Amino acid sequence: MPYAALVKQNQKAKSLDVPATGLIYSVAINKNDHAIIGGKGPSNSAYAALVNPKGHMKVIKGLPTSGAIFWVSVTKKDHYFIGGQNQDSVYAAFISADGKIKPVHNLPQGLN
């Protein structure tokens, strides 16, 4: 069962509402307490979500239906980048603060 939590400096953890099946592979948080999590969701689909400082999540729509998100990053200006797998090929995308995807094109096929 996947688990992720928002942990504040007061050392209190707030559980996040992640899918009941799958795995969480990567988490990133910036100084503004904006975060992104990535992994594998239900039905072996790629999964990623933005998390605001209060722990509210926005699931990223339009990710690969077969694959996973292995790497996530966030800048101090709330710009997000994800990387992973789309079936048997590499996948990467920029994510806006409102959850819109801009996939990276011309990546090699058949590598993961």
ABEGO torsion letter per residue (X at the ends): XBBBBBBBAAGBBBBBBBBABEBBABBBBBAAGBBBBBEBBBGGBBBBBBBBAAGBBBBBBGBBABEBBABBBBBAAGBBBBBEBBEABBBBBBBBAAGBBBBBBGBBBGBX
